[in-house]
Amino acid sequence: MAQSLSKTREEVLASNVVAAIPAAGNTDLLEVLTNNVERLAVEIVLTTQAFDAFIMLARIHPDSVYVTITNAITATPGGVVLAASGTLATLAAANTGWALLDVRPFFSVKFQASAAVDGANVTIRAAGRN
């Protein structure tokens, strides 16, 4: 399945299914346009191998490049993380994790991950409103 994105002035919905995430490097999972969006909820459903990295990147402006905002989304709120189910970088196989993020300052955000062992399959969904 290819990434899907639906964006209006007041709402954004996005989802993607990514298969066979390797253990080396970081694989793009989902990119979401967040201009005019205040909070973004993200759900990650792993069906096979665990993660060993989960990174949030952002662009401030349409002409900007992506920069790492956090690689430590945890259940302890702070920075852009308002709440989370746990440490998403160590999400175990056959589990679901989530995070609620403050994305007001960003034009768009992108999520990347690396598997602990080659072959992780993930479904990632995001929803946001202003």
Legacy VTK file of the C-alpha trace (Angstrom):
# vtk DataFile Version 3.0
C-alpha trace
ASCII
DATASET POLYDATA
POINTS 130 float
0.000 0.000 0.000
1.307 3.436 -0.849
1.124 6.310 1.577
-2.243 8.044 1.642
-2.785 11.630 2.755
-5.950 13.695 3.084
-5.515 17.338 4.127
-7.999 20.138 4.608
-7.457 23.446 6.361
-8.734 21.947 9.616
-7.731 18.283 9.476
-5.102 15.861 8.226
-5.284 12.072 7.905
-2.354 9.955 6.710
-1.421 6.277 6.660
1.119 3.899 5.212
2.090 0.239 5.326
5.833 -0.404 5.124
7.176 -3.943 4.669
10.606 -5.423 5.308
12.205 -2.531 7.192
15.932 -3.293 7.423
18.067 -3.216 10.555
20.613 -0.897 8.914
19.812 2.771 8.396
16.475 4.519 8.877
13.502 3.904 6.592
10.895 6.582 5.845
7.517 5.486 7.230
5.202 8.463 6.826
5.279 12.132 5.841
2.473 14.429 7.021
1.697 18.035 6.052
1.065 19.765 9.385
0.657 23.424 8.481
-2.518 24.656 10.251
-2.496 21.551 12.495
-1.914 21.911 16.235
-1.762 18.332 17.489
-1.022 15.111 15.682
-1.814 11.634 16.959
0.341 8.826 15.543
-0.338 5.087 15.802
2.294 2.467 14.996
1.317 -1.192 14.583
4.259 -3.611 14.328
3.460 -7.094 13.072
6.924 -8.642 12.989
10.373 -7.532 14.219
10.829 -4.888 16.932
12.139 -1.365 16.338
15.539 -0.182 17.496
14.963 3.414 16.324
11.946 5.672 15.787
12.708 9.239 14.727
10.567 12.329 14.170
11.880 14.869 11.669
10.312 18.191 10.695
10.475 21.013 8.186
9.824 24.540 9.441
9.125 25.964 5.974
8.267 24.385 2.598
11.783 25.226 1.359
13.506 23.815 4.472
15.188 20.437 4.745
14.094 17.876 7.301
15.894 18.028 10.642
15.633 15.587 13.532
13.253 16.880 16.193
13.361 13.860 18.482
14.558 10.302 18.459
13.288 9.757 21.993
9.503 9.621 21.935
8.758 8.227 25.387
5.841 8.117 27.821
7.384 11.091 29.661
5.994 14.302 28.128
8.418 16.991 27.009
9.188 19.126 23.987
6.866 18.178 21.129
5.736 14.979 22.870
2.508 15.574 24.790
1.912 11.894 25.633
2.935 8.441 24.394
2.310 4.793 25.113
5.991 4.162 25.808
9.350 4.401 24.116
8.545 4.002 20.435
12.189 3.385 19.506
11.982 0.054 21.335
8.450 -0.923 20.348
8.264 -4.721 20.460
7.084 -6.970 17.647
3.328 -7.620 17.482
2.607 -4.477 19.525
0.941 -1.124 18.970
2.345 2.202 20.130
1.031 5.737 19.925
2.059 9.326 20.534
0.341 12.692 20.748
2.555 15.449 19.339
2.501 19.259 19.273
3.216 20.096 15.626
2.147 23.771 15.559
5.545 25.173 14.529
6.112 22.790 11.604
5.164 22.805 7.942
5.468 19.008 7.788
6.769 16.086 9.809
8.226 12.745 8.805
8.714 9.538 10.763
11.540 7.065 10.234
12.401 3.757 11.866
14.974 1.013 11.936
14.259 -2.616 12.806
16.106 -4.534 15.499
16.283 -7.424 12.996
15.770 -7.189 9.225
12.187 -7.529 8.080
9.954 -5.427 10.335
6.488 -4.740 8.929
4.579 -1.707 10.189
1.319 0.105 9.645
1.490 3.761 10.648
-1.470 6.126 10.861
-1.732 9.792 11.810
-4.601 12.175 12.456
-4.461 15.848 13.356
-6.713 18.868 13.809
-6.266 22.546 14.486
LINES 1 131
130 0 1 2 3 4 5 6 7 8 9 10 11 12 13 14 15 16 17 18 19 20 21 22 23 24 25 26 27 28 29 30 31 32 33 34 35 36 37 38 39 40 41 42 43 44 45 46 47 48 49 50 51 52 53 54 55 56 57 58 59 60 61 62 63 64 65 66 67 68 69 70 71 72 73 74 75 76 77 78 79 80 81 82 83 84 85 86 87 88 89 90 91 92 93 94 95 96 97 98 99 100 101 102 103 104 105 106 107 108 109 110 111 112 113 114 115 116 117 118 119 120 121 122 123 124 125 126 127 128 129
